[in-house]
Amino acid sequence: MPMKETDRLKVGVLGAGQIAQAAHFESCTKARNADLYAICDVAQDLRERMAVTHGAEKTFADYDAMLADPAVDAVIIATADAFHVPASIRALEAGKHVLCEKPVGVTIEEAEELKAAVARSGKVFQVGHMKRFDAGLQAAKTFIETEMGEMVALKAWYCDSTHRYPMTDAVQPLIVSSANARRPAANPKADLRRYYMLAHGCHLVDVARYFAGEITAVTARLSERAGIWCWFVDVEFARGTLGHLDLTVAVRMDWHEGFQIYGQNGSVIGKTYNPWYYKSSDVDIFREADGATHRVLGADGHFYRRQLEGFADVVLKGGAMEGASVEDGLASVRAMVAIARSAESGRRVTLAEVSGGV
């Protein structure tokens, strides 16, 4: 664990559910430049237990009360997807910096509303696409930008596994629930096609954009057979790169996630692990110049802590943001909506033409 720095961000976490317990509370306590100052949740039993477990200085049952505390520098939005945009806007209007879980929103229109709120606030806003803080992906990004030359093609896949839950339960802390927790009015899992795209598709889309840039159009096919949802998506990038994405939930095998990138001066092949293993991706970078393959070790695989540290560095020191911006979050939502519309209609769909939600 890195040593704590003198200048640190005081963070309030909204929501004490699974993602906060599995990722964000620990990230705040381990981050070199941030502290877990406050936890806010309507469920008193859960809120108080998490405060004792993770050592938060304060707890709040009311979100506005936490936002009114001048000691809170920033908030992490760790709630259900439906609450991301309204909770983020309230924090921005209260003068707080925001790190919001992915996806940034569930419709294009609300994500655009959030983008406008970020611009008005002048505060730092980052979307929790934590894979951008995977050392293997970062090494690939550096090679792409400095050595690879023209990118010809990108293939990427994200295939959740039927064995994911027993594997996850073995490595995650015990997740505590409460009957008093606040839940969305509609069950997010009632429509699995929509749920899988928002929960998993946003990771796949963001990784593709992280490497290849703006997506302009998609042509998608969807198969729902044998209890498996499978999207094959042909992607058009603004830079001219040929793209293909595979989102499958759930494969009858181990977790299967990765990418292949072919470029003018070399290629990249990556294998990404179940995120709760906190293991950096195995990324093999082949340089045509020396005819050799290189792989970064990526010993520090705590992506959630590293994304918080990157966020805090921008707030405390300024400089460019390594993480996903609100514009990245909006582009991800727009791409997911376009994929949904293409799968429904069987035609090519441009991102500029879509509206609404997945």
Residue pairs with C-beta under 8 A, 6 or more apart in sequence:
1 30
2 30
2 31
2 32
2 309
3 32
4 32
4 33
4 35
5 32
5 33
7 33
7 316
8 31
8 33
8 34
8 35
8 312
8 316
9 33
9 34
9 35
9 73
9 74
9 97
9 311
9 312
9 315
9 316
10 34
10 35
10 37
10 38
10 71
10 72
10 73
10 74
11 28
11 34
11 35
11 36
11 37
11 38
11 72
11 73
11 74
11 75
11 76
11 308
12 37
12 38
12 39
12 40
12 60
12 66
12 67
12 69
12 72
12 74
12 75
12 76
12 96
13 20
13 24
13 25
13 28
13 36
13 38
13 39
13 40
13 56
13 75
13 76
13 78
14 40
14 41
14 63
14 66
14 75
14 76
14 77
14 78
14 79
14 87
14 91
15 40
15 41
15 77
15 78
15 79
15 83
16 39
16 41
16 43
16 46
16 47
16 50
16 78
17 41
17 46
17 78
17 79
17 80
17 177
17 181
18 175
19 78
19 101
20 39
20 50
20 76
20 78
21 50
21 173
21 175
21 176
22 172
22 173
22 175
22 276
23 130
23 304
24 76
24 78
24 304
24 308
25 36
25 39
25 50
25 53
25 54
26 54
26 173
26 304
26 305
27 34
27 302
27 304
27 305
27 307
27 308
28 34
28 35
28 36
28 54
28 76
28 308
29 35
29 36
29 54
29 55
30 302
30 305
31 305
31 308
31 309
31 312
32 309
33 309
33 312
33 313
33 316
34 308
34 309
34 312
36 54
36 55
36 56
36 57
37 56
37 57
37 58
37 71
37 72
37 73
38 56
38 57
38 58
38 59
38 60
38 66
38 69
38 72
39 47
39 50
39 51
39 54
39 56
39 58
39 59
39 60
40 47
40 59
40 60
40 61
40 62
40 63
40 65
40 66
41 47
41 50
41 59
41 61
41 181
41 182
42 61
42 180
42 181
42 182
43 178
43 179
43 180
43 181
43 182
44 61
44 180
45 178
45 180
46 176
46 177
46 178
46 180
46 181
47 59
47 60
47 61
48 59
49 176
50 56
50 176
51 58
51 59
58 66
58 69
60 66
60 69
63 87
63 90
64 90
64 94
66 72
66 75
67 75
67 90
67 91
67 94
67 96
68 94
72 96
73 96
73 97
73 315
74 96
74 97
74 98
74 99
74 124
74 311
74 312
74 315
75 87
75 91
75 96
75 97
75 98
75 99
76 98
76 99
76 100
76 101
76 128
76 308
77 83
77 84
77 87
77 88
77 91
77 98
77 99
77 100
77 101
78 101
79 87
79 101
79 182
80 183
80 184
80 188
81 101
81 103
81 105
81 106
81 184
81 188
81 198
82 106
82 184
82 185
82 186
82 188
83 184
84 100
84 101
84 103
84 104
84 105
84 106
85 104
85 105
85 110
85 111
85 113
85 114
87 100
88 98
88 100
88 104
88 114
88 117
88 125
89 113
89 114
89 117
91 98
92 98
92 117
92 118
92 120
92 121
92 123
92 125
93 117
93 121
95 121
95 123
96 123
97 123
97 124
97 125
97 311
97 315
98 123
98 124
98 125
98 126
99 126
99 128
99 307
99 308
99 311
100 125
100 126
100 127
100 128
100 329
101 128
102 127
102 128
102 129
102 202
102 203
102 206
102 324
102 329
102 332
103 127
103 198
103 202
103 329
103 332
103 333
103 336
104 111
104 114
104 127
104 326
104 329
104 330
104 332
104 333
105 111
105 114
105 329
105 330
105 333
106 198
106 333
106 357
106 358
107 333
107 337
107 356
107 357
108 330
108 333
108 334
108 337
108 354
108 355
108 356
108 357
109 355
109 356
111 326
111 329
111 330
111 333
111 334
112 330
114 125
114 326
114 329
114 330
115 326
115 327
115 330
118 125
118 326
124 311
124 314
124 315
124 321
125 325
125 326
126 307
126 310
126 311
126 314
126 321
126 323
126 324
126 325
127 323
127 324
127 325
127 326
127 328
127 329
127 332
128 307
128 324
129 202
129 203
129 206
129 210
129 323
129 324
129 328
129 329
129 332
130 275
130 303
130 304
130 306
130 307
131 137
131 203
131 206
131 207
131 210
131 272
131 275
131 303
132 138
132 206
132 210
132 307
132 322
132 323
132 324
133 303
133 306
133 307
133 310
133 322
133 323
134 272
134 280
134 281
134 298
134 301
134 303
135 280
135 281
135 296
135 297
135 298
135 299
135 300
135 301
136 270
136 272
136 280
136 281
136 282
136 283
136 295
136 296
136 298
137 207
137 210
137 211
137 270
137 272
137 281
137 283
139 283
139 285
139 296
139 298
140 211
140 259
140 261
140 268
140 270
140 283
140 285
141 210
141 211
143 266
143 268
143 285
143 287
144 151
144 211
144 261
144 263
144 268
147 265
147 266
147 287
147 289
148 261
148 263
148 264
148 265
148 266
148 268
149 263
149 264
149 265
150 263
150 264
151 211
151 212
151 239
151 241
151 261
151 262
151 263
151 264
152 241
152 242
152 262
152 263
152 264
153 241
153 242
153 243
153 244
153 260
153 261
153 262
154 208
154 211
154 212
154 235
154 237
154 241
154 242
154 243
154 244
154 259
154 260
154 261
154 262
155 243
155 244
155 245
155 246
155 259
155 260
155 261
156 204
156 207
156 208
156 211
156 243
156 244
156 245
156 246
156 258
156 259
156 260
157 204
157 245
157 246
157 247
157 248
157 256
157 257
157 258
157 259
158 200
158 201
158 203
158 204
158 207
158 246
158 247
158 248
158 257
159 246
159 247
159 248
159 249
159 250
159 251
159 253
159 255
159 256
159 257
160 196
160 200
160 248
160 249
160 250
160 251
160 255
161 167
161 250
161 251
161 252
161 253
161 254
161 255
161 256
161 274
162 250
162 251
162 252
163 254
163 255
164 250
164 255
164 274
167 255
167 274
167 276
168 274
168 276
171 276
171 277
172 276
188 195
188 198
189 195
192 229
193 222
193 224
193 229
193 340
194 340
194 357
194 358
196 229
196 247
196 249
197 231
197 247
197 336
197 339
197 340
197 358
198 336
198 358
200 247
200 249
201 231
201 247
201 336
201 339
201 358
202 332
202 333
202 336
204 245
204 247
205 215
205 245
205 332
205 335
205 336
205 339
206 324
206 328
206 332
207 259
208 215
208 235
208 243
208 245
209 215
209 328
209 331
209 332
209 335
211 259
211 261
212 237
212 239
212 241
212 243
212 261
213 237
213 238
213 239
213 241
214 237
214 238
214 239
214 331
215 235
215 236
215 237
215 238
215 243
215 331
215 335
215 338
215 351
216 236
216 237
216 238
216 350
216 351
216 352
217 235
217 236
217 338
217 348
217 349
217 350
217 351
218 233
218 234
218 235
218 236
218 335
218 338
218 339
218 342
218 348
218 349
218 351
219 233
219 234
219 342
219 347
219 348
219 349
220 231
220 232
220 233
220 234
220 339
220 340
220 342
220 343
220 349
221 231
221 232
221 233
221 343
221 346
222 229
222 230
222 231
222 343
223 229
223 230
224 230
228 248
228 249
228 250
228 251
229 247
229 248
229 249
230 246
230 247
230 248
230 249
231 245
231 246
231 247
231 248
231 339
231 343
232 244
232 245
232 246
233 244
233 245
233 246
233 247
233 339
233 342
234 243
234 244
235 243
235 244
235 245
236 243
237 243
248 256
255 273
255 274
257 271
257 272
257 273
258 269
258 270
258 271
258 272
258 281
259 268
259 269
259 270
259 272
260 267
260 268
260 269
260 270
261 267
261 268
261 269
265 287
265 288
265 289
266 285
266 286
266 287
266 288
266 289
267 285
267 286
268 283
268 284
268 285
268 286
269 283
269 284
269 286
270 281
270 282
270 283
270 284
271 281
271 282
271 283
272 281
273 279
273 281
275 303
277 301
278 301
278 302
278 303
279 301
280 296
280 297
280 298
280 299
280 300
280 301
281 298
282 295
283 295
283 296
284 293
284 294
284 295
285 293
285 294
285 295
286 292
286 293
286 294
287 293
287 294
300 306
307 323
310 321
310 322
310 323
311 321
311 323
313 319
314 320
314 321
324 332
331 351
334 351
334 354
335 351
336 358
337 354
337 355
337 356
337 357
337 358
338 349
338 350
338 351
338 353
338 354
339 349
340 358
341 349
341 354
342 348
342 349
